[in-house]
């Protein structure tokens, strides 16, 4: 949706919840957005059918204290998922309540990334953590985040634990199509306050970004970035002290390299929009 000045207006926010620390950070960002835009938040917990399928296999869980094996029956896994869902819903109530943000909570069963994408069309933006509870420790994106980056039709906000949504807003323009990132960044800057900074790289992006800003009367600090590779962009974001980055994909099927570098090298939440 768009506001009166043509900038993006957010009314309905979807946040993927699994009770992990990254998920809680995404929830915090979703609630901050909702409070700023007077939007509502829908929490979504997915009972992973791939995990439930383990209930039919000869597998066992080893207890931390007893060191004894415990059969991973389907019933046991369902109980664990229901417990996680209750924790996720309680977390949503705990975070949204003090900000007086309207919220709902839904549980579905299916493949996590598929269920998330199926719920996406009803919302203006999707928030999720960089990785879920089942992810292998490391500094990469989880499988759900990767799938969402490549397939989501709506803006996608990816957040890692220990970070929050705050100004200033930085729009990263790496191709000639600067409008998607600038529209979203301008609307976000209006909601969050602070300055808008535009980091433009490539032969056409700086001039087109400058023209767009002038046409829409948007004050911003424009900075030329000497390269479009992920490391150079991440360094530029860190140097300007951005609190959140808005970046448009350069193609219909983006690679997540820039998002990974920004999240893990700067810790800044990344809002990914379609070109």
C-alpha positions as CSV (number, residue, x, y, z in Angstrom):
1,X,0.0,0.0,0.0
2,X,1.1,3.6,-0.5
3,X,0.5,6.7,1.5
4,X,-0.6,10.2,0.4
5,X,2.9,11.1,-0.8
6,X,3.3,7.9,-2.8
7,X,5.5,6.3,-0.1
8,X,4.7,2.8,1.2
9,X,2.1,2.7,3.9
10,X,2.1,-0.4,6.2
11,X,-1.1,-1.6,7.7
12,X,-0.7,-5.4,8.1
13,X,2.5,-7.0,9.2
14,X,3.3,-10.8,9.2
15,X,6.0,-12.0,11.6
16,X,7.3,-15.6,11.6
17,X,7.6,-16.9,15.2
18,X,9.4,-20.0,16.5
19,X,10.3,-18.7,20.0
20,X,14.0,-18.4,19.1
21,X,16.1,-15.4,19.9
22,X,16.3,-14.3,16.2
23,X,12.5,-14.7,16.1
24,X,12.1,-12.5,19.1
25,X,14.2,-9.8,17.5
26,X,12.0,-10.0,14.4
27,X,9.0,-9.6,16.6
28,X,10.4,-6.6,18.2
29,X,11.0,-5.0,14.8
30,X,7.5,-5.9,13.7
31,X,6.0,-4.3,16.8
32,X,8.1,-1.2,16.3
33,X,6.8,-0.9,12.7
34,X,3.3,-1.5,13.8
35,X,3.5,1.2,16.5
36,X,5.0,3.7,14.0
37,X,2.5,3.0,11.2
38,X,-0.5,2.2,13.5
39,X,-0.6,-1.3,11.9
40,X,-1.6,-4.7,13.2
41,X,0.7,-7.7,13.6
42,X,-0.1,-11.3,12.8
43,X,2.1,-13.9,14.4
44,X,2.5,-17.1,12.5
45,X,3.8,-20.4,14.0
46,X,4.4,-23.3,11.6
47,X,4.3,-26.9,12.8
48,X,7.0,-28.2,10.6
49,X,5.8,-31.4,8.8
50,X,9.4,-32.3,8.0
51,X,10.1,-32.4,11.7
52,X,6.9,-34.4,12.4
53,X,8.0,-36.9,9.8
54,X,10.8,-37.9,12.2
55,X,8.1,-39.4,14.4
56,X,7.8,-42.3,12.0
57,X,11.5,-43.1,11.9
58,X,13.6,-45.1,14.3
59,X,15.2,-42.0,15.9
60,X,15.7,-41.0,19.5
61,X,16.6,-37.9,21.5
62,X,19.3,-38.1,24.2
63,X,18.5,-36.2,27.4
64,X,20.9,-33.6,28.6
65,X,20.8,-34.7,32.2
66,X,19.8,-38.3,32.0
67,X,21.9,-39.1,29.0
68,X,19.3,-41.8,28.2
69,X,17.6,-42.1,24.8
70,X,14.0,-41.0,24.4
71,X,12.0,-42.2,21.4
72,X,11.0,-39.4,19.0
73,X,7.4,-40.4,18.6
74,X,5.0,-38.3,16.5
75,X,2.9,-37.7,19.6
76,X,6.0,-36.4,21.5
77,X,7.0,-34.1,18.6
78,X,3.4,-32.7,18.4
79,X,3.5,-32.0,22.1
80,X,6.8,-30.2,21.8
81,X,5.5,-28.1,18.8
82,X,2.4,-27.1,20.7
83,X,4.5,-26.0,23.7
84,X,6.7,-23.9,21.4
85,X,3.6,-22.4,19.8
86,X,2.3,-21.4,23.3
87,X,5.7,-19.8,24.1
88,X,5.6,-17.9,20.7
89,X,2.1,-16.6,21.4
90,X,3.0,-15.5,24.9
91,X,6.1,-13.8,23.5
92,X,3.9,-11.9,21.0
93,X,1.5,-10.8,23.8
94,X,4.4,-9.7,26.0
95,X,6.1,-7.6,23.3
96,X,3.0,-6.1,21.6
97,X,0.9,-5.4,24.7
98,X,2.9,-2.6,26.2
99,X,3.0,-0.8,22.8
100,X,-0.8,-1.2,22.4
101,X,-0.3,-2.9,19.1
102,X,-3.2,-5.0,17.8
103,X,-2.2,-8.6,17.2
104,X,-3.4,-12.0,16.3
105,X,-1.7,-15.4,16.4
106,X,-2.1,-18.3,14.1
107,X,-0.7,-21.8,13.9
108,X,-0.6,-23.8,10.7
109,X,1.0,-27.1,9.7
110,X,3.2,-27.5,6.7
111,X,6.6,-26.8,5.3
112,X,7.8,-23.7,7.1
113,X,8.9,-21.6,4.0
114,X,5.8,-22.7,2.0
115,X,3.4,-21.8,4.8
116,X,5.1,-18.4,5.2
117,X,4.9,-17.6,1.5
118,X,1.2,-18.7,1.4
119,X,0.4,-16.2,4.2
120,X,2.4,-13.4,2.6
121,X,-0.1,-12.0,0.0
122,X,-2.5,-10.8,2.8
123,X,0.2,-8.5,4.4
124,X,2.2,-5.4,3.5
125,X,5.5,-6.6,4.9
126,X,6.9,-9.8,6.3
127,X,9.3,-9.9,9.3
128,X,11.5,-12.9,10.2
129,X,14.6,-13.8,12.0
130,X,17.8,-14.5,10.2
131,X,17.6,-18.2,11.3
132,X,15.3,-20.4,13.3
133,X,15.7,-22.7,16.3
134,X,16.7,-25.7,14.1
135,X,19.4,-23.8,12.2
136,X,23.0,-24.9,12.5
137,X,25.2,-22.4,14.4
138,X,27.0,-20.0,12.2
139,X,26.7,-16.7,10.4
140,X,24.6,-17.6,7.4
141,X,20.9,-17.3,6.6
142,X,18.6,-20.0,7.6
143,X,16.7,-22.0,4.9
144,X,13.4,-20.2,5.6
145,X,15.1,-16.7,5.2
146,X,16.8,-17.8,2.0
147,X,13.6,-19.2,0.5
148,X,11.7,-16.0,1.5
149,X,14.3,-13.7,-0.1
150,X,14.1,-15.6,-3.4
151,X,10.3,-16.0,-3.5
152,X,8.4,-13.4,-1.4
153,X,6.3,-11.0,-3.4
154,X,6.2,-8.5,-0.5
155,X,8.9,-6.5,1.3
156,X,10.8,-8.7,3.7
157,X,12.5,-7.5,6.9
158,X,15.2,-9.8,8.1
159,X,16.5,-9.3,11.7
160,X,19.2,-11.0,13.8
161,X,19.2,-11.3,17.6
162,X,20.6,-8.5,19.6
163,X,19.4,-5.8,17.1
164,X,16.4,-3.5,16.8
165,X,14.8,-1.2,14.4
166,X,16.0,2.4,14.7
167,X,16.9,5.5,12.7
168,X,18.7,6.6,10.7
169,X,17.3,4.8,7.6
170,X,19.7,4.0,4.7
171,X,18.5,3.1,1.2
172,X,21.0,1.1,-0.8
173,X,20.6,1.5,-4.6
174,X,22.7,-0.8,-6.7
175,X,20.9,-0.8,-10.0
176,X,19.2,1.8,-12.2
177,X,15.8,1.0,-10.6
178,X,16.1,3.2,-7.5
179,X,12.3,3.9,-6.9
180,X,11.4,0.7,-5.0
181,X,14.1,1.1,-2.3
182,X,13.7,4.9,-2.1
183,X,9.9,4.8,-1.8
184,X,10.1,2.3,1.1
185,X,13.0,4.1,2.8
186,X,11.2,7.4,2.6
187,X,8.1,6.0,4.2
188,X,10.1,4.3,6.9
189,X,12.1,7.4,7.6
190,X,8.8,9.4,8.0
191,X,7.6,6.8,10.5
192,X,10.8,6.3,12.5
193,X,12.2,9.8,12.3
194,X,15.8,10.6,11.9
195,X,17.7,11.1,8.7
196,X,17.5,9.3,5.3
197,X,20.8,8.3,3.8
198,X,21.1,7.0,0.2
199,X,24.0,4.8,-0.7
200,X,24.2,4.5,-4.5
201,X,26.6,2.4,-6.6
202,X,27.0,1.8,-10.3
203,X,27.1,4.1,-13.3
204,X,23.4,5.2,-13.2
205,X,22.2,4.8,-9.6
206,X,23.6,8.0,-8.1
207,X,22.1,10.3,-10.7
208,X,18.8,8.5,-10.7
209,X,18.6,8.6,-6.9
210,X,19.4,12.3,-6.9
211,X,16.6,12.9,-9.5
212,X,14.1,10.8,-7.6
213,X,14.8,12.7,-4.3
214,X,14.5,16.0,-6.0
215,X,11.2,15.1,-7.8
216,X,9.6,13.9,-4.5
217,X,11.0,16.6,-2.3
218,X,12.7,14.2,0.0
219,X,15.7,15.5,2.0
220,X,18.5,12.9,2.2
221,X,22.2,12.6,2.3
222,X,23.4,11.0,-0.9
223,X,26.7,9.1,-0.9
224,X,28.4,7.3,-3.8
225,X,29.7,3.8,-3.0
226,X,32.8,2.7,-4.9
227,X,31.5,-0.8,-5.6
228,X,28.4,-3.0,-5.6
229,X,29.9,-6.1,-4.0
230,X,28.6,-7.2,-0.6
231,X,31.7,-6.3,1.4
232,X,31.9,-2.8,0.0
233,X,28.2,-2.1,0.6
234,X,28.4,-3.5,4.2
235,X,31.4,-1.2,4.9
236,X,29.5,1.8,3.6
237,X,26.5,1.0,5.8
238,X,28.7,0.7,8.8
239,X,30.5,4.0,8.1
240,X,27.2,6.0,8.0
241,X,25.9,4.4,11.2
242,X,22.6,3.2,9.6
243,X,20.0,1.7,12.0
244,X,18.1,-0.1,9.2
245,X,18.8,-0.7,5.6
246,X,16.3,-0.8,2.7
247,X,17.6,-2.6,-0.4
248,X,15.9,-3.5,-3.6
249,X,16.7,-6.8,-5.3
250,X,18.6,-6.4,-8.5
251,X,16.7,-9.3,-10.2
252,X,13.5,-11.3,-9.8
253,X,15.5,-14.1,-8.1
254,X,18.1,-12.4,-5.9
255,X,21.1,-14.0,-4.2
256,X,21.2,-13.3,-0.5
257,X,24.9,-12.4,-0.3
258,X,24.3,-8.7,0.5
259,X,21.7,-9.5,3.2
260,X,24.1,-12.0,4.9
261,X,27.0,-9.5,4.9
262,X,24.9,-6.6,6.2
263,X,23.3,-8.7,8.9
264,X,26.5,-10.4,10.2
265,X,29.1,-7.7,9.5
266,X,27.0,-4.6,10.7
267,X,24.1,-6.2,12.7
268,X,21.7,-3.8,10.9
269,X,18.2,-5.1,10.0
270,X,17.7,-5.4,6.3
271,X,14.4,-4.6,4.5
272,X,14.5,-6.3,1.1
273,X,12.1,-5.1,-1.6
274,X,11.3,-6.3,-5.1
275,X,12.7,-4.2,-8.0
